[in-house]
């Protein structure tokens, strides 16, 4: 076995030192009654050649293997990843290191994550960003828990029903056992969260609004902030498409107390939904309430600048049952990836890519409208929008997948049963005019 | 005498914060051509572009290359961090996960278009169930602590279904640090349970506090002293007799693959860390993956969606009324699952058993070789890790931290220090199976040399490390006046 270096001679010498007669003898403290009798029933081991064949065979059973036109977003976006990103992030000094508990030999990770935190605060217009979470759904659930801890008299969180459906389910999972409740804010016929419905709600610790929302529409965050303030509860915003902030006004500029987001768009592959990148940012006021790791700048004993994990008294290994969260491992390498991506595209690139996403989406919407799709909502959007499809679209969509590997929109009926025949489309910088024209021709 | 130590001097580059390299007008990406008309957005909705650094491609490459050189990874050298299982991360696993069919797969492409991914997840669940001796596995938890939370939610849901919720959970002093925080998220009060003089739990102690208001017990086995909980079967019986459940923290599973199946000795629910036992890289803090295995009785509570097999096709199923719900936006860290799956297929049954045997051999070899140098509070046969402390060095005013920092100068990553809390000044060594005898001998020599320095030249330790880019950092100042962004 090529990963196991021990020769027979090594084993004998080491057993002698350990005072054991055989490898089995090493386990003499384990009672026989609990030992495995008949080994493990697993497939025969594969050589690297066999493994390659086996894995390529499996990968080829995913339609993504052929390369496809992805006009679906909904929390996982098909953006171009520059070659330097996987190249740099696979440097083993980053990839094979542990959490930076020994800062003297982890300055690469630490400075990289400090820069990540800084760039995320710039992206969102917030004071502080954490060193990452698993994904947007879990980051948003953590935000809800912060709000509930800050407002102990309330036991409810108001969540827009245009927050990503999976995120709402994750919040529910996190809140339920502790006896908290998630109340849904319905949406209006315009495809926006119903601000009047929120106004009528009482006893809430926080309000969570996604913008752009699940339909792709840009919400009136200033309006929701005002109501959150009136109700003296925390204002939480979320997003699934991080590149929107290349163009849109930042959530911090509307007075968000907490922002949870998905950072997968920032140079991270879709990978069937994970690992992505949970972003979590807050105001300075909430610094000591934030869950998860934070990197801070300091000096070493010689007066040199350096970085450490800090404010760890919030964390599980110190505070144990009183910790602000149980999170330990986060998605550090993907945070590093996002920092590399943001450094690569820079201030000019993010604006241009964001604008291109919007341009392509506007174009796709217009050619679909010409092809007989009905633009249901008349709302500003970034790169996602909803269309009501002509009657025969379902079959055509399936044919397009099978024949041309084109994924034309996400069927919304499973998420919003009243939206039968409605599809959520997404266009990114990767889709060409030619592909969109071709699609419009096929579905007309 | 000391063989050549791996740590030596070298050229270290300075590198400023990335924004300090920024110059107006640079951009490291070739922007795609605009083939559609520009559609300006309503200015009322748009803001200024984020103030990101402006760099050339080489600026970016050099920045991160230099940063990486200040890091220590498993590929750099021995990383005997206790309870973290820093084994070699096979490179072929990275190649497998990067295949277009996996890395490019959209999570909402639909079951028909995702059969390869679903089959892989289904088979991986089966393999992990076989290795742990349980009936079913979920791969959804995104990390070990997330798996713990899933496990505690399952226990919580089980008691709710029985019609009577309980309020407490027993947590031994040798458990992992995340355990109490995970229990709190489910509203359970943690009750600390002391281990006995042998460093393991005594059934009498459990029986004395286990009652019908206690939801169960969280046991790490082998525990964080590296000792196998010999009374595990009896303890499980005591907890079950009072209607409680046993949660197993499988972070230390690397010691017992093919030796003990936790599901067969009375544990009800167990989490694994794919980034420890199953060789996926830790990434400087993640992403990991924390699958959870359960008995048949607890299967209805597993998170949704579940992967099910229907003849020879696979599908996601969400119709599970007793499920704890969804824990992750999609299905968990699929990219990490691919790597663990590739590892299991490469190792096979015998390979995994040998990995555990050699991990335990390496740890016992270190324990025996160093127990005259460092104090060994529990001198018993250990599993995959052993815990020393600094009692022998205290007369020279040298602490575990000093020895850890001096190890850096010798070219080794230090062990886990000051954990577990049950030992004062813990120095917790987990070599893993992928370290060779020569590398381990170098480590042993280094520790012995450092112990000698502690007596003859203690300043070498208190001033350590001198070779890394920075020396000891002021963590107190960092926490007192936090500077969390540039």
Contacts between the chains, C-beta under 8 A, distances in Angstrom:
chain1	res1	chain2	res2	distance
A	1	B	347	6.9
A	1	B	351	5.0
A	1	B	354	6.4
A	3	B	87	7.9
A	3	B	88	5.7
A	3	B	90	6.3
A	3	B	279	7.8
A	3	B	346	7.9
A	3	B	347	7.6
A	3	B	351	8.0
A	3	B	355	7.7
A	3	B	433	7.8
A	3	B	434	5.5
A	4	B	351	7.5
A	4	B	354	5.9
A	4	B	355	6.6
A	4	B	358	5.8
A	4	B	433	6.0
A	4	B	434	6.9
A	5	B	434	6.8
A	5	B	435	7.3
A	5	B	436	3.8
A	5	B	437	7.6
A	6	B	358	5.5
A	6	B	361	7.5
A	6	B	436	7.1
A	6	B	437	6.8
A	10	B	436	7.4
A	10	B	437	4.3
A	11	B	358	7.8
A	11	B	361	6.8
A	13	B	437	7.1
A	14	B	361	5.4
A	14	B	362	7.5
A	14	B	364	7.9
A	14	B	365	4.4
A	14	B	437	6.3
A	15	B	361	6.9
A	17	B	365	5.4
A	17	B	368	5.1
A	17	B	369	6.2
A	18	B	361	6.6
A	18	B	364	3.9
A	18	B	365	5.4
A	18	B	367	7.7
A	18	B	368	5.4
A	19	B	368	6.7
A	20	B	364	7.0
A	20	B	381	7.8
A	23	B	357	4.4
A	23	B	358	7.9
A	23	B	361	6.6
A	24	B	357	8.0
A	26	B	357	6.6
A	26	B	360	4.7
A	26	B	361	6.0
A	26	B	364	6.1
A	26	B	381	7.0
A	27	B	228	7.8
A	27	B	259	5.6
A	27	B	360	7.0
A	28	B	381	6.3
A	29	B	227	7.4
A	29	B	228	5.2
A	29	B	230	6.0
A	29	B	380	6.9
A	29	B	381	5.1
A	30	B	228	5.2
A	30	B	230	7.1
A	30	B	256	7.8
A	30	B	259	6.8
A	30	B	260	6.2
A	31	B	230	6.1
A	31	B	233	7.3
A	33	B	233	6.4
A	34	B	232	6.4
A	34	B	233	5.9
A	34	B	260	5.5
A	34	B	264	7.5
A	34	B	265	4.5
A	35	B	259	6.3
A	35	B	260	6.2
A	36	B	133	7.9
A	36	B	258	6.0
A	36	B	259	6.0
A	36	B	260	6.4
A	36	B	261	5.6
A	36	B	264	7.8
A	39	B	258	6.3
A	39	B	349	5.6
A	39	B	350	7.9
A	39	B	353	7.2
A	40	B	130	5.8
A	40	B	131	6.0
A	40	B	257	7.5
A	40	B	258	5.1
A	40	B	349	3.9
A	40	B	352	6.5
A	40	B	353	7.0
A	41	B	130	5.6
A	41	B	349	7.1
A	42	B	127	5.9
A	42	B	130	6.2
A	42	B	131	7.5
A	42	B	344	6.7
A	42	B	348	5.9
A	42	B	349	4.4
A	42	B	352	7.4
A	43	B	345	6.3
A	43	B	348	6.9
A	44	B	348	5.8
A	45	B	345	7.0
A	45	B	346	6.1
A	45	B	347	6.0
A	45	B	348	3.1
A	45	B	350	7.4
A	45	B	351	5.6
A	46	B	345	5.0
A	46	B	346	6.0
A	46	B	348	7.9
A	48	B	92	5.4
A	48	B	346	7.5
A	51	B	92	6.4
A	51	B	96	7.1
A	51	B	342	6.1
A	51	B	345	6.0
A	51	B	346	6.0
A	52	B	92	7.8
A	52	B	95	7.8
A	52	B	96	7.8
A	54	B	345	6.9
A	55	B	96	4.5
A	55	B	99	6.4
A	55	B	338	7.8
A	55	B	342	6.5
A	56	B	99	6.5
A	56	B	101	7.7
A	57	B	116	7.9
A	58	B	101	7.4
A	58	B	116	4.2
A	58	B	117	8.0
A	58	B	119	6.2
A	58	B	120	5.5
A	59	B	99	4.2
A	59	B	100	7.0
A	59	B	101	2.8
A	59	B	102	5.3
A	59	B	116	5.5
A	60	B	101	5.8
A	60	B	116	6.7
A	61	B	101	7.4
A	61	B	115	4.3
A	61	B	116	3.3
A	61	B	119	6.7
A	62	B	101	4.3
A	62	B	102	6.7
A	62	B	105	4.8
A	62	B	109	7.7
A	62	B	113	6.8
A	62	B	114	5.5
A	62	B	115	7.0
A	62	B	116	4.2
A	62	B	117	5.4
A	63	B	105	7.9
A	63	B	109	6.2
A	63	B	113	3.9
A	63	B	114	7.5
A	64	B	100	6.2
A	64	B	101	5.3
A	64	B	102	7.6
A	64	B	103	8.0
A	64	B	104	3.9
A	64	B	105	4.2
A	64	B	106	6.8
A	64	B	109	7.0
A	64	B	113	7.8
A	65	B	99	7.3
A	65	B	100	5.4
A	65	B	101	3.2
A	65	B	104	7.6
A	65	B	116	7.6
A	67	B	100	6.7
A	67	B	104	7.2
A	68	B	104	7.7
A	70	B	106	5.8
A	72	B	106	5.8
A	72	B	108	5.8
A	72	B	109	7.5
A	74	B	108	5.7
A	75	B	107	7.6
A	75	B	108	7.9
A	75	B	329	5.8
A	75	B	330	7.4
A	76	B	106	5.7
A	76	B	107	5.2
A	76	B	108	7.0
A	76	B	330	7.2
A	78	B	106	7.1
A	80	B	32	7.1
A	82	B	28	7.6
A	82	B	29	5.5
A	84	B	28	7.5
A	84	B	57	6.2
A	84	B	60	6.2
A	84	B	61	5.9
A	86	B	98	7.3
A	87	B	61	7.9
A	88	B	60	7.5
A	88	B	61	6.5
A	88	B	64	4.5
A	88	B	65	7.2
A	88	B	68	7.8
A	90	B	94	6.7
A	91	B	64	7.3
A	91	B	65	7.1
A	91	B	68	4.3
A	92	B	73	5.2
A	92	B	74	7.6
A	92	B	75	3.8
A	92	B	76	7.6
A	92	B	89	7.9
A	92	B	281	8.0
A	93	B	68	4.0
A	93	B	69	6.6
A	93	B	70	8.0
A	93	B	71	3.9
A	93	B	72	7.2
A	93	B	73	4.8
A	93	B	75	7.2
A	93	B	76	6.4
A	94	B	64	8.0
A	94	B	68	5.4
A	94	B	71	6.3
A	94	B	73	7.3
A	94	B	283	7.2
A	94	B	284	5.6
A	95	B	73	6.8
A	95	B	89	7.2
A	95	B	94	8.0
A	95	B	281	4.6
A	95	B	283	5.7
A	95	B	284	7.6
A	96	B	73	3.5
A	96	B	74	4.1
A	96	B	75	4.8
A	96	B	76	7.7
A	96	B	86	8.0
A	96	B	89	5.3
A	96	B	281	5.1
A	96	B	282	7.1
A	97	B	71	5.2
A	97	B	72	6.4
A	97	B	73	4.3
A	97	B	74	7.7
A	97	B	282	6.7
A	97	B	283	7.6
A	97	B	284	4.4
A	98	B	79	6.9
A	98	B	81	5.8
A	98	B	84	5.7
A	98	B	86	6.0
A	98	B	282	5.0
A	98	B	284	7.2
A	98	B	285	7.5
A	98	B	413	7.9
A	99	B	282	7.1
A	99	B	284	7.0
A	99	B	285	4.4
A	99	B	286	7.9
A	100	B	284	6.5
A	100	B	285	7.0
A	101	B	81	7.8
A	101	B	416	7.9
A	102	B	72	7.6
A	102	B	404	7.3
A	102	B	408	7.0
A	102	B	413	6.6
A	102	B	414	5.8
A	103	B	470	7.4
A	103	B	473	5.1
A	104	B	405	7.0
A	104	B	408	5.8
A	104	B	465	5.2
A	104	B	468	4.2
A	104	B	469	7.5
A	104	B	470	5.7
A	104	B	471	6.4
A	104	B	472	6.9
A	104	B	473	7.2
A	105	B	70	7.5
A	105	B	71	6.7
A	105	B	72	3.9
A	105	B	408	5.7
A	105	B	413	6.7
A	105	B	465	7.8
A	105	B	468	5.2
A	106	B	70	7.7
A	106	B	71	5.9
A	106	B	72	7.0
A	106	B	284	7.2
A	107	B	67	7.5
A	107	B	70	3.9
A	107	B	71	7.2
A	107	B	468	7.6
A	107	B	469	5.4
A	107	B	470	6.1
A	108	B	67	4.0
A	108	B	68	5.0
A	108	B	69	6.9
A	108	B	70	4.2
A	108	B	71	3.7
A	108	B	284	8.0
A	109	B	71	5.7
A	109	B	284	3.8
A	109	B	285	7.0
A	111	B	15	7.7
A	111	B	17	7.3
A	111	B	67	5.7
A	111	B	70	7.5
A	112	B	64	7.2
A	112	B	67	5.3
A	112	B	284	8.0
A	113	B	284	7.8
A	113	B	285	7.7
A	114	B	17	7.8
A	114	B	484	7.7
A	114	B	485	7.5
A	114	B	486	6.9
A	115	B	17	6.1
A	115	B	18	5.1
A	115	B	19	7.7
A	115	B	486	7.0
A	117	B	484	5.9
A	117	B	485	5.5
A	118	B	17	7.8
A	118	B	19	7.4
A	118	B	485	4.2
A	118	B	486	4.5
A	119	B	50	7.5
A	119	B	52	6.2
A	119	B	53	8.0
A	121	B	485	5.2
A	122	B	50	4.6
A	122	B	51	5.1
A	122	B	52	6.6
A	123	B	50	4.7
A	123	B	52	7.8
A	125	B	47	7.8
A	127	B	485	7.9
A	128	B	484	5.3
A	128	B	485	7.0
A	129	B	484	7.9
A	129	B	485	7.4
A	131	B	285	7.0
A	132	B	285	7.7
A	132	B	286	7.4
A	134	B	142	3.7
A	134	B	143	6.6
A	134	B	146	6.4
A	134	B	287	7.3
A	134	B	328	6.5
A	134	B	333	7.8
A	135	B	142	7.1
A	135	B	328	6.1
A	135	B	329	4.7
A	135	B	330	7.7
A	136	B	329	6.2
A	137	B	326	7.6
A	137	B	328	6.4
A	137	B	329	3.9
A	138	B	142	7.0
A	138	B	146	7.4
A	138	B	327	7.6
A	138	B	328	6.8
A	138	B	329	7.7
A	164	B	329	6.9
A	166	B	326	6.1
A	166	B	329	4.6
A	166	B	330	6.9
A	167	B	329	6.3
A	169	B	325	5.8
A	169	B	326	3.9
A	170	B	325	7.7
A	170	B	326	5.4
A	170	B	327	6.5
A	170	B	328	6.9
A	170	B	329	6.6
A	172	B	325	5.7
A	172	B	326	7.8
A	173	B	153	6.9
A	173	B	303	7.4
A	173	B	324	6.0
A	173	B	325	3.7
A	173	B	326	5.8
A	173	B	327	5.8
A	174	B	185	7.2
A	176	B	325	7.3
A	177	B	153	6.0
A	177	B	156	4.7
A	177	B	157	7.9
A	177	B	185	7.2
A	177	B	186	4.5
A	177	B	187	5.7
A	178	B	185	6.8
A	178	B	186	7.1
A	178	B	187	5.0
A	179	B	187	6.6
A	218	B	45	5.7
A	245	B	50	6.1
A	246	B	49	6.1
A	246	B	50	6.9
A	247	B	41	6.1
A	247	B	46	5.5
A	247	B	47	7.9
A	247	B	49	8.0
A	248	B	41	7.8
A	248	B	45	6.0
A	248	B	46	6.2
A	248	B	47	6.3
A	249	B	45	6.3
A	249	B	46	6.6
A	249	B	47	3.8
A	250	B	47	5.6
A	250	B	50	7.6
A	253	B	47	6.3
A	262	B	329	7.3
A	269	B	98	8.0
A	269	B	103	4.1
A	269	B	104	6.7
A	269	B	335	7.3
A	270	B	103	7.2
A	270	B	104	6.3
A	270	B	105	6.2
A	270	B	106	5.4
A	270	B	107	6.9
A	271	B	97	7.6
A	271	B	102	6.7
A	271	B	103	5.4
A	271	B	105	6.9
A	271	B	334	5.4
A	271	B	335	4.0
A	272	B	102	6.8
A	272	B	105	4.2
A	272	B	106	7.6
A	272	B	107	5.3
A	272	B	114	6.9
A	272	B	117	4.9
A	272	B	330	7.1
A	272	B	331	6.7
A	272	B	334	4.1
A	272	B	335	7.7
A	273	B	107	3.1
A	273	B	328	7.9
A	273	B	329	6.8
A	273	B	330	2.6
A	273	B	331	5.4
A	273	B	332	7.9
A	273	B	334	6.1
A	274	B	107	7.8
A	274	B	142	6.9
A	274	B	287	7.6
A	274	B	328	6.6
A	274	B	329	7.7
A	274	B	330	5.6
A	274	B	331	6.8
A	274	B	332	5.6
A	274	B	333	4.4
A	274	B	334	5.3
A	274	B	335	6.7
A	274	B	336	7.9
A	275	B	142	7.0
A	275	B	286	7.7
A	275	B	287	3.6
A	275	B	333	4.2
A	275	B	334	7.9
A	275	B	335	5.6
A	275	B	336	6.3
A	276	B	329	7.3
A	276	B	330	8.0
A	287	B	482	6.7
A	287	B	484	7.7
A	293	B	285	6.8
A	294	B	482	7.4
A	294	B	484	5.6
A	295	B	484	7.1
A	296	B	478	4.4
A	296	B	479	7.4
A	296	B	482	5.1
A	296	B	483	5.5
A	296	B	484	5.4
A	297	B	478	7.2
A	297	B	483	4.2
A	297	B	484	7.9
A	297	B	486	7.6
A	298	B	473	5.3
A	298	B	474	4.9
A	298	B	475	6.9
A	298	B	477	5.3
A	298	B	478	3.8
A	298	B	483	7.6
A	299	B	473	7.2
A	299	B	474	5.4
A	299	B	477	7.0
A	300	B	470	4.2
A	300	B	471	4.8
A	300	B	472	6.2
A	300	B	473	4.9
A	300	B	474	7.1
A	301	B	471	5.0
A	301	B	472	5.1
A	301	B	473	7.8
A	301	B	474	7.5
A	302	B	470	7.8
A	302	B	471	5.8
A	304	B	469	8.0
A	304	B	470	5.3
A	304	B	471	7.7
A	305	B	470	8.0
A	306	B	469	7.9
A	306	B	470	4.1
A	306	B	473	4.8
A	307	B	473	7.7
A	308	B	473	5.0
A	308	B	475	5.2
A	308	B	478	5.0
A	310	B	475	6.9
A	310	B	478	4.3
A	310	B	479	5.1
A	310	B	482	5.9
A	310	B	484	7.6
A	311	B	479	5.7
A	311	B	482	6.0
A	312	B	479	7.6
A	313	B	479	7.3
A	316	B	145	7.1
A	316	B	177	5.7
A	316	B	178	4.9
A	316	B	180	7.4
A	316	B	181	3.7
A	316	B	182	8.0
A	317	B	177	3.8
A	317	B	178	7.3
A	317	B	419	7.5
A	319	B	181	7.6
A	320	B	177	6.8
A	320	B	180	4.2
A	320	B	181	6.4
A	320	B	190	7.3
A	321	B	180	3.8
A	321	B	181	6.2
A	321	B	183	6.8
A	321	B	184	4.6
A	321	B	189	7.7
A	321	B	190	4.7
A	322	B	184	7.5
A	323	B	180	7.9
A	323	B	181	4.2
A	323	B	184	7.5
A	325	B	181	6.9
A	326	B	145	4.6
A	326	B	148	6.6
A	326	B	149	6.0
A	326	B	178	5.2
A	326	B	181	3.7
A	326	B	182	4.4
A	326	B	184	7.6
A	326	B	185	6.0
A	327	B	143	7.5
A	327	B	145	5.8
A	327	B	146	7.8
A	328	B	143	6.7
A	328	B	144	6.5
A	328	B	145	4.5
A	328	B	177	7.6
A	328	B	178	5.1
A	329	B	143	3.9
A	329	B	144	6.2
A	329	B	145	6.8
A	329	B	275	7.0
A	329	B	282	7.4
A	329	B	285	6.3
A	329	B	286	4.0
A	329	B	287	7.3
A	329	B	288	4.3
A	330	B	143	7.4
A	330	B	285	5.5
A	330	B	286	4.7
A	330	B	287	7.7
A	331	B	142	7.7
A	331	B	283	7.8
A	331	B	285	7.9
A	331	B	286	4.9
A	331	B	287	4.3
A	332	B	283	5.2
A	332	B	284	4.7
A	332	B	285	3.0
A	332	B	286	4.8
A	332	B	287	7.5
A	333	B	281	7.6
A	333	B	283	3.0
A	333	B	284	6.0
A	333	B	285	7.5
A	333	B	286	6.7
A	333	B	287	6.4
A	334	B	283	7.7
A	334	B	286	7.8
A	334	B	287	6.0
A	335	B	285	8.0
A	336	B	283	7.8
A	336	B	284	6.8
A	339	B	18	7.7
A	340	B	60	6.7
A	340	B	64	5.9
A	342	B	52	5.3
A	342	B	53	7.9
A	343	B	18	5.2
A	343	B	28	7.2
A	343	B	52	7.1
A	343	B	53	5.3
A	343	B	55	5.9
A	343	B	60	5.2
A	343	B	63	7.0
A	344	B	28	4.4
A	344	B	29	5.5
A	344	B	55	7.5
A	344	B	57	7.4
A	344	B	60	5.2
A	345	B	27	7.2
A	345	B	28	7.3
A	345	B	29	4.9
A	345	B	52	7.1
A	346	B	22	7.6
A	346	B	26	6.8
A	346	B	27	5.1
A	346	B	28	6.5
A	346	B	29	7.6
A	346	B	52	5.0
A	346	B	53	5.9
A	346	B	54	4.4
A	346	B	55	6.2
A	347	B	49	5.2
A	347	B	50	6.8
A	347	B	51	6.1
A	347	B	52	4.6
A	347	B	53	7.5
A	347	B	54	5.5
A	348	B	25	7.4
A	348	B	26	8.0
A	348	B	27	4.5
A	348	B	49	7.7
A	348	B	54	6.4
A	349	B	27	5.0
A	349	B	28	7.5
A	349	B	29	4.7
A	349	B	31	6.6
A	349	B	52	7.9
A	350	B	49	6.0
A	350	B	50	6.1
A	350	B	52	5.9
A	351	B	49	4.1
A	352	B	31	5.1
A	353	B	29	7.9
A	353	B	31	7.3
A	355	B	38	7.1
A	356	B	31	7.8
A	356	B	32	6.4
A	356	B	34	6.3
A	358	B	39	6.1
A	358	B	41	6.0
A	359	B	34	6.6
A	359	B	36	5.2
A	359	B	37	6.8
A	359	B	38	5.7
A	359	B	39	5.0
A	360	B	36	5.9
A	362	B	36	7.7
A	362	B	39	4.0
A	363	B	36	4.1
A	363	B	37	7.0
A	363	B	39	7.6
A	380	B	41	6.8
A	380	B	42	5.9
A	380	B	45	5.8
A	401	B	110	7.9
A	401	B	112	8.0
A	401	B	113	6.4
A	407	B	106	6.8
A	407	B	109	6.4
A	410	B	108	5.7
A	429	B	32	5.2
A	430	B	32	7.8
A	432	B	35	6.0
A	433	B	35	4.2
A	433	B	36	5.1
A	434	B	35	7.7
A	436	B	36	7.9
